[in-house]
Amino acid sequence: MTLPIHTVLPELIASLDATPNAVLVAPPGAGKTTAVAPALLDRPWCTGRILLLQPRRLAARAAAERMANTAGEQIGGRIGFATRLDSRQSAATRLLVVTQGIFTNMIQADPELAGISAVLFDEVHERSLDGDFGLALALDAQGALRPDLRLVAMSATLEGGRFSALLGAAPVIESEGRAHPIELRHIGRDAGQRIEDQMAAAIRRAVMETEGGILAFLPGVAEIERTAERLANLPGDVRLHRLHGTLDPAEQRRAIAAEPDGARKLVLATSIAETSLTLDGVSVVVDSGLARRPRYDRAAGMTRLVTERVSRAAATQRAGRAGRQRPGIVYRLWEAAATAGLPAYDPPEILEADLSALLLACGLWGVTDPASLAWIDPPPAAAVAEARGRLARFGMIDGDGRPTPHGKAAARLPLPPRLGHMLLAAEAIGLGRVAAEVAVLLSERGVGGSDADLDARLRRWRGERGAKAEQARGLARRWVELATKSPFALSIVEGRAPSVASGRTSFDFAQDERRVGIAIALGFPDRVARRRSATGEDWISAGGRGFRLDGTSPLASAEWLAVAETQGSAAGARILSAAPIDPAAIEALFGDTIETVRKVAFDPATGGVQPTRERRLGAIRLSRGPDTQAEPAAIAAALLEGVRIHGLARLPWSDTATALRERAAYAGTDLSDAVLIARLDEWLPPLLAGRRKLADIAPGALTEALNDLLGWEGKRAIDAAAPSHFTSPAGSTHPIDYAAEGGPAVELRPQALYGLTRHPVIGRDTPLVLRLTSPAGRPIQTTRDLPGFWAGSWAAVAREMRGRYPRHPWPDDPTVADPTLRTKKRAGT
């Protein structure tokens, strides 16, 4: 069968005969995946194998099987494939289709790529992290060790120019796509309805309006299942299939292949079907316009799945599925005008991913700074720094960023660093098999079901039969074998030496019933979480993140969980997978990281302190009680901070101290709250020594502290401008109220002022406000003009007072009377 790619193959072959690198741009349906690699096998420079890299296992296996079938050969002969779960190859294999992750492991193990003549990077426009990294390593190896190695970047988009520059100005060869026309039908979407309901309705419409197989794109497995439930009672000639990465290979093959009895195919798929696959018989696409993608939350240290709108490039790829074999129809659940608002491309994974594995792999390559490699988009510096910190906490790199023996051992495992660390640490305490099985559950979607309880999933998986379950068990066995060859000699928990590593504990991890939780805790120590609500819906992790759990989950009754996966915001991420763990196991695992924290908190209600003692695992409080051995300095500091936060009103101010502050304010010396708070550390600490409450500060101590702040000169200036008392002609002393509304005021009886012909003043001739009272202390007059009072209203006041207080002198002319505090009888009159 002639494909569009065949028209440009001679140009590509000639280019590779002359130069080592090339870029091939070929739209979906052109045939680049299955036609290019076989055409290169007989070139003179091709004396070894050709590697064809695919971003997904399903695509790798399907491409290899299609090429072998086209050539009339058995898979595993001249043409084979290798993925993490499966491999079909032999000594005779010349063309090997591998996933991008497999290739990075291959080139790490053999930088010269001995026996490899060419590496073809298919679907480079998807910009996966493994794809970008594999290309960077291949370019580095080509430049230093293998100038004869052929590298071809194959893309379905028009970004060929960028890849050409990356590959040293490599020639760009462009192919036309298959010319089958596609009709786009934009049917819109109601944001108020569930996507499954609208997709089911659109699919039923497509069944009624069109002929041929139907491929429907949904964001995830859950949506596929719910849509399938809504598609009951389809016409008898329509056969429904699911297509996603968690299915058994046999089910995936049935979804891809044509129906043997000519029935109409309906495939509900994730974005796994966007590229590299041709689904026989499909000429209709129903596109939800949504995709679920991993997004790394650097602040939370978690990768979460996010449902978002597809890019225009992805929408084009999806539509292209309809026109691969004949004219097609595409139903889109959005308005035509909305297409322009879609992002042009999916963001490169390297800009949003956890770069821990990348940084460790770079270190093994001999590069401590990933920026020194050739990237089409270099890794962000902030993401590199965050990954470096994590690897250091796990003891995988040293201070210079070079892999430690533990890091090298973890890197030999085909696992992310967290899971590699988990497996090696678990093997050291007799839990290697359990940890390997947990790693499979976290890596292979669908194994053991989708239960959030990893204990339950493991039990279910151990009883499952079927190709995928058995392949997963084989994978776990291989990982355990690799772990046993890599002794774990470092600390188990974040670079420290816990008791389990040194044999100082009798805790038997291998006999603990909750071994799954222990394994998870080794890889995710920051996600060990404790329940903080009676319903089990709210959890707090050692790393300080809050988690949420469905209250109906069996896990909700546990006190402690080791959490492996979450989804959602960092502040309240939903727990996707976890397992219970016992407090005793936590103590044994993390005993050296559990801290005793002493706190002395100020209680504004009592004006005292509450010393407490806590044991904490990160942000989790294990226990709390009173601290009878709190340091006096800590108590004093807490009292000081209490005043700083809650204000000077918490202090036991005496009348004398308050009056001194008022006098200072009148005299122009600032002893305001703001000033005293700013200078709090100067004057208050000596008063707090040995005290547990602010009320215990000794009487008069605050006045002394204020005098110390003022100093001798300052106090003398205040005394001169604002004396504390007024001395009457009768010899009595009376405190001056400087906070009075009308100005400085003094209260006294008029008898003490007899004989006084001038009004009393303070400071620079400021008249005192005289509050004159009766002998019983009742106010009778307030004046700022005493001579005027004597000459004016005194006569009326005196007449009235003589009747009420006849024993006291009330002379007609007080200016010539003698001042006195005595009654007439006591005075001898």
Beta strands, then each sheet from edge to edge (+ up, - down):
strand 1: 21-25
strand 2: 49-54
strand 3: 79-82
strand 4: 87-88
strand 5: 95-99
strand 6: 116-121
strand 7: 150-155
strand 8: 172-174
strand 9: 182-186
strand 10: 213-217
strand 11: 238-243
strand 12: 264-269
strand 13: 282-287
strand 14: 290-297
strand 15: 302-309
strand 16: 328-332
strand 17: 528-531
strand 18: 538-541
strand 19: 546-548
strand 20: 560-567
strand 21: 573-580
strand 22: 595-603
strand 23: 608-617
strand 24: 620-626
strand 25: 725-727
strand 26: 733-735
strand 27: 745-748
strand 28: 761-762
strand 29: 766-767
strand 30: 769-773
strand 31: 779-783
sheet 1: 4+ 3- 5- 2- 6- 7- 1- 8-
sheet 2: 9+ 16+ 13+ 10+ 12+ 11+
sheet 3: 14+ 15-
sheet 4: 17+ 18- 19+ 21+ 20- 17+
sheet 5: 22+ 23- 24+
sheet 6: 25+ 26-
sheet 7: 27+ 30+ 31-
sheet 8: 28+ 29-
end
